[in-house]
Amino acid sequence: MERLARSVLLLVRRWGGSVPAILLTGVLVIGGGLATPNRSVAQASQNETYAVALRDVPLQTALQRLVARTGIDLAYSTSLVEGRRVYCRRRQAPAEALLQCILRGTGVDYLRTASGSYLLVESVETAAPTGRLAGTVVDAATGEPLPNANVLLADAGTGTATNEAGQFTVAPVLAGRHRLVVTYVGYATAIDSVRVPPNGRDTIRVTLHRTVLDTAPIVVDGLQQRLPSGQLGRATINPSELTELSGRGTPDVLRSAGRRIGVSLNRPLAEVNVQGGDSGEHVMLLDGAPVREPVSVGRLLGAFSPQALERLTVHKAGFGAAQGSYTAGVLEATHDLAREESPHAAASVDLLGANGRADVEWGRPNRNRGRALVAGRTSTWDLYRAPSLHALLDARTALDRPLTPAWTDQPVNGDGPLRQHTAPRVQFSDLHGALRQSLSPFQQVYVSGYYGHTRLETDVATAVPSADASDRLLLSRDRYDWTNTVVQGRYEWMLSSRVTGTAQAWGSWHDAHTFYGFRDSTLQNSSGGSTPQFPARPGPHGGEGNEIGEWGARLAADVSVSPNTRLRAAVTPQRLRGQFRVRNRYLGVLSHETSAWQVGSYLEAETSPGLNLTATAGTRLTYVPARQTVYAEPRLALRYDRSSTSIGGLAVRLAGGLYRQYVMQSELSGTGPTSVVPSVQFWLPIDETTAPPRAVHAAGTLLLTPADPWTARLETYYKWQPRTLHVDYAGLVHSPTGDEPLPRQQFDDQSAFMAAGRGRAYGAALHLQRDGDRVSAGVSGEWSRTERRYPGRFDGRYVPAPWAQPLRLTTDLDVALTDGLRARAQWQGIWNQPWALRRAYYDYIALADGPDALPPFDLSRPGDQTLDPFSRLDLGLKGETKILGMTLEGQVSLINVLDRHNPFDWSLDPTGSQPTPVRRTLPGRRLFVLLGLRY
């Protein structure tokens, strides 16, 4: 009755309030009839139900369909419904409910007469109808979601930015057509027309095409393109770089990062160091879950299949609160679910391994869409033994004379050269799986997993010449075995146009075991050629086993408070359990186990106050129950962007803060004279006896674009580490005990075998880049200084860190010869690398026998012993062609063109009047080939 009264009053008001109008209205209401051009002739049954789906349909057309379907008696004026459009979807609804759905948001209402007819009238209170616009912004070529892209409804004066999954929602927006503008640095601006439904939402997919942008950032109603300074402080390695042949002869994820400024490679290992940090002072994350040892084959190769990954991002000094708690940096790898083509399959083979990948997709593009991938890699050692890897294993297992007395009572004498026979066995494999399912335009589930396994064995027989005709044989067996397992699940949803949320759970497990056995045989003739066998356990042997298991969850929110202000927050509880067991000739038998809870959280705010400035301030709070302490890590970053100055486009980033680390990676040098693995590593959460390491960062980056296509980047950093944690060699090392049983120690507290030190690192790097249509070239130079003060060692002085690379130069040249064929040249030089002798000399012999045990080398001054300069020039060709709908690709690389034998450390030969260096070198010139097929 209330609706009827309002409608009657409206009609009276519209028709002037005259007596004839009032009488006419009364007749209409009482009699239920009106002579109009549109009138139905039948009545619908009240018990029947119907379904309707209308999207952007003219109201008059929708009403005609309703009448034809239901047979209701409907009267309206043509001028009343003209220009109005309908969005309606209902199932199993009676006729009147369908009419309500059709009229919702159109500004038209209805009244029902006593006879059951329906009369359409204009709503008494007609508010401007609004709706919502949602969608995803992706790369047109790869389908990769583009986070932080700017989405603007230009004529509506509103907009937003996409979240990390490339999704966005704009609401409320006046219903009707609008001009949509989407911008992203490095991509052409997309402009389109969209229609927003009243009281509903429209879902779209926006594809952006890559381009070279030489214009200033566009500012529209307070929204602007993604600023160049937002990419400073990090290095990103894209899929094409991840799948290129490395110097090891196979694509290697970690080695691909080693050519970025601020990221160094600890050759011959595949471990990286970030701006002066130790390899244990950063973490590798795969889809947000930690992978504690992302290397395989005795740490000679990276542990991931390159075809499985979308990108690798290295966060350097001054990284934000959202990245985590580590004192050097963070490496983030993500599985690649962004390929536009599907189904997709790819396979490749090289001299070390075979890679494969398959993708599948299902569902509709904008709703309930899903995608999955499976990728894997396996070694081909059983089919083909790559000479370069065999030569490297031979170099690493060459008998070290100063370490041999710890394993046998008789020294290795004799002036003649040692003859060695090595029988290596190499196995490695990894398997990746990932799935993304959209539940709605505003919700999606992402699940992924990774399993990696490697086994490396070397049997070595070394013939020591003697004065008579017979030889002395020294036999050794080295076995290294580890597995990595990571699983994670993530649910992402858009709560509103300004708030997105993420809930994630993960588990990560690492298990490693090493064994080293050594025998001093009786004198015998060594002409047999095959490697003698011996029992595994009896006699001198060493080994190590370590395990770490982690379970965690993360609940995060991202809130756009305004176009210029953004808040991010998360809480992350996790459970960790770590243990290790070590049997070492200089340390004895050691073991320890720790289990702990930790609860981390962060709050970060980003704002753009104007004047081309952007500020990001945040803090991490971590509760460590074992120490009953909450640790704070405040951080701040200031960015400045100016598209036009007298010297070109300018972007600057200044960042710093306090960084702590709550999971320790410790390292013990190997003592085996022919050990292929130079050290073993283990991971432990801190306990109640050990305060977490901490570091203070200050970093500055300047990006200058003087003219297209030139860019120049300058990076500087300073890291002060008032607290570092190291294995307490000074308190643990003792002289080898010969045949006596090794002492055993079960540690309850970490302070019994760990000790605090200090460190500092600082440096500067300059990179110049030219990216043309056919020719790209880059050159970079880096200077750095990294020092540590180790507890109880080196007279308490600061000494250069073992991984330091004080001066490094790198050049790259990439030329497009023809369509589908490119040539590349790369050169790198490194000077003044310290700790030239084997690490075990400094860690064990210097403490057990004194720093003057190997004259003329002073083992208390590792900075005085430096390696010869490293220099390597690589040339390569990469091409692809299409055949029968498939893409055939090939790569050919000539590594170390100049055939330099670059040393990675020195052993010593003590048989002369004084020890002389014996350089252990990397392989010389070598040719690698990769063949691949994509469908």
Residue, then its C-alpha position, 0 to 999 in steps of 0.5 A: m500500500e505504501r508503494l501504491a500511495r507513493s506512485v499515485l502521488l508521483l503521477v498526480r505531481r507529474w500530471g499537474g495535480s488537476v482534477p481530470a488527472i486525479l480522476l484518471t489516476g483513480v480509474l487506473v488504480i481501481g480498474g487496472g487498465l490503461a490504453t498504451p501502445n504496450r499491453s499484455v493480454a494474459q496473466a501469469s500463474q502465481n505458482e510458475t517460476y522462470a529464469v532470466a539472464l540479461r546483460d546490458v539490454p534495453l529496458q523496453t526489450a527486456l520488458q517485451r521478453l518478460v511479457a512474452r515469457t510470463g504472460i503478465d499484464l503490463a502497461y507503461s509509457t514508451s517515453l518512460v523506458e527509453g534510454r534505460r538498460v537492464y542487468c538482471r540474472r535470476r533463477q527459479a523466480p516468479a514473474e513479479a520477482l523477475l519484474q523487480c530484478i529487471l527494474r532494479g537500478t533503472g529508475v523505474d518502479y511499478l504498482r500492481t492494480a486490483s485486477g493483477s495488472y502492472l503499471l510502470v511509473e518513475s521511481v519517487e526517489t531516483a538516486a543515480p544508479t551505481g555499480r562496480l568494475a572488476g578485472t585483471v591486468v596482464d602482459a599481452a605476450t605472456g599472460e603474466p599478471l601485472p601488479n601495481a598497474n594504474v587503472l583509471l576511469a577517466d570521466a568518472g574521476t576515480g581509479t585504483a591500482t592492481n594488487e600482486a595478482g594483477q586484480f583490481t576493483v573500482a567501486p562505487v561507479l556511476a552506472g553507464r559507459h566510461r573511458l578506461v585508461v590502464t598504465y604501466v611502466g614499460y607498456a603501452t597505455a590501454i584505453d577502452s570503453v566499458r559499461v558499468p551495470p547498475n547495482g552490479r559489477d562488470t568483469i574485464r581482462v585488460t592486456l598491455h603490450r610491451t613498449v619503450l616509454d620515453t614520455a613523462p609519467i602521466v598524472v590524472d586526477g592524482l593517479q600516476q604510472r608506476l614510478p621507476s624508483g619502485q624498481l630500485g633496490r632489487a634485481t629481477i631475472n626474467p624467464s629468458e635469462l633463466t633458461e640461457l646456458s650457464g658456464r656450467g653447461t646447463p641453464d642455472v637459476l642462481r648463476s643467472a643472478g650472479r651477473r647482476i650488480g650487487v650479486s656475486l657468485n662464489r665460484p665454482l659453487a652456485e652460491v650467491n652473496v648479496q652485497g657483502g653478505d654471507s650465503g647464509e645471511h639471505v633466504m631463498l623463497l619459492d612462492g613465499a616458502p623458504v628453501r634452505e639449500p637451493v643448490s645441488v651436485g655438491r653446491l655446483l648447480g642451482a636446484f630448480s628447473p629453469q623452465a618452471l620459474e617465472r622470475l627471480t627477484v633479488h632484494k638488496a640492502g635496504f629492503g622493506a619490512a614486507q620482505g622478511s628478517y634477514t641481515a643481507g637480502v632476500l631472493e624470491a622465485t615464483h612458479d610460472l603460471a602466466r603463459e598466455e598460450s595453453p595447452h603448452a609443452a616444452a622440452s630441452v636437453d643439454l650436456l648435463g640434463a634434460n628439462g621438461r614442462a607441460d601446462v593445461e588450462w580450463g574454464r572461462p577467461n573471466r570466471n572460474r578459470g584455472r591453470a596448472l603446470v608440471a615441470g621437471r629436470t633430471s641429470t643425464w650423467d648415466l648417458y653422457r659424462a660431460p668432460s667439463l664437470h668431470a674435469l671440475l670434480d677431478a680438480r676438487t678431489a686432488l689429494d691435499r697433502p697438508l690435510t692428509p696427516a689427520w687421516t693417516d699416521q704416515p706423511v705423504n712424502g715423495d718428490g714425484p707427481l701424484r697419480q690419481h684415478t677418480a670415479p664420480r657418480v652424479q645424480f640430480s632431479d627436481l619436480h615442480g607443480a603449480l595450480r591456480q584456480s579462480l573461484s570468482p573474479f575476486q577470489q583465487v586459490y594458488v597451490s604449488g610444490y617442489y621436490g629436489h634430490t641430488r646424490l654425488e659420489t666420488d671414489v678416488a685412488t691416489a698413487v704416491p710414488s716411492a723409492d722402490a718400484s711399488d706405489r702407496l695407494l691412498l683410497s677415499r670415498d665421498r658421498y653427498d646426498w640431500t633432498n628438498t621438499v616444499v609445499q604451499g597453498r595460498y588463498e587470495w581475495m578482494l574484500s572491497s575495492r580498497v582491500t585485498g587479503t591473502a591467507q597462506a600456509w606452507g611446509s618446507w623440509h631439508d635433509a642432507h647427509t655426507f660421508y667421507g672415508f679414507r684408507d691408507s693401503t698397503l704398498q701395492n702395484s697400482s697398474g690395475g687402473s680401476t678404483p679399489q674398493f673398501p668397507a664403508r665404515p671401519g677405519p677413519h671416516g667423517g660425515e655430517g647429517n642435518e635436517i630442518g623442518e618448517w611449518g608456517a602460515r601468513l595472513a596479510a592485508d593490503v589496503s588502499v587508503s587513498p590514491n596516494t596512501r597504501l597500508r600493508a600488514a601481515v602476521t606470520p606464525q611458524r614452527l621450526r625444528g633443526q638438528f645436526r650431527v657432525r663427525n670431524r677429525y678436528l672437532g670430534v663428534l658434535s650434535h645438537e637439536t633445537s625446536a622453536w616457535q616464532v611469530g613475525s608480523y609487519l606493518e608498512a605504509e606507503t604514501s606519495p605526499g607530492l613534490n615527486l616524493t614517495a615514502t615507505a615506512g614500516t616495522r617488523l615485530t617478531y616474538v621469540p618465545a624461547r627468549q621471551t622477547v619481542y624484537a623490532e626492526p624499523r625500516l624507511a625508504l624515500r624515493y624521488d622521481r622526476s621525468s625531466t631534468s637538465i640531465g634526463g629522467l631521474a629516479v632516486r631511492l634512499a633506504g635503510g633500517l634495522y635487520r635481524q635474523y632468527v634462523m641461522q645458517s652455519e658452515l663447517s669446512g670439510t677436512g677430507p684430503t680429497s673431499v668434493v664438497p668443501s664444507v657442510q651447512f646446517w640450519l637452526p632457529i635461535d634458542e634462549t642462549t643466543a641473541p639473533p644477529r643484527a645489521v644496520h643498512a644504509a643504501g642509495t640508488l640513482l637511476l638516470t635516463p639521459a636519452d633513449p635508449w640509454t640508462a645509468r644506474l649507481e648503487t651504494y650501500y653500507k652494512w654495519q653488523p654489530r652482531t654476527l654468529h659463527v661456529d666457535y672454531a677457536g673453542l672447538v678445534h683440537s689436534p687429530t687424535g690418530d687411532e684414538p676414538l674421537p671425543r663426543q659432545q652433545f650440546d644442549d645450548q647453542s652458546a656452547f658451539m656458537a660465538a658472536g662476531r662483528g662485520r661491515a660491508y660497503g661498496a659502490a657499483l655503476h652500470l651503463q646500459r643501452d637497449g636498442d631494437r637490434v643491439s643491446a650492450g651493458v657494462s658495469g663496475e663494482w668496488s666493495r670491501t667486506e670484513r669480518r671479525y671472527p671470535g677468538r681468531f686472527d688476533g681479534r682483527y677485522v679480516p676480509a671475508p672469504w667470499a669478498q670480491p673487491l673489484r669486479l668488471t662485467t660487460d654484455l653485448d646482445v645482437a639480433l642477427t636476424d629474426g629469431l637469431r641472436a648472438r651474445a658476448q659476455w666477459q667478467g673479470i675479478w681481482n684481489q679475492p682473499w683467502a686463496l688457500r683452502r678454507a680448511y687451512y685457516d679453520y683447522i690447521a691454523l688453530a691446531d698447529g699454529p698460524d705459522a704451520l705452513p711457512p711462508f704463508d701466515l694463516s692469521r692473515p688471509g687477506d695477504q693471500t689473494l687469487d690470481p685475477f679471474s677473467r672469462l669471455d663467453l660467446g653464444l648463439k641463440g635461435e628459434t624457428k617454427i616448424l609445423g606449429m612447433t617452435l624449435e630452439g637451440q643454443v650454442s655457447l663457447i665458454n672461456v674462449l681464451d682458455r684461461h685456467n682460473p684458480f678457485d683456491w690453492s692447495l700446498d705441496p709441503t714436500g720441498s724446502q717450503p710449501t709451494p702453492v698448487r692451484r686448483t683451477l676451473p675448466g678451460r675452454r668448453l663448448f655447450v649445446l642446448l636443443g629445445l622444442r616448444y608446443 
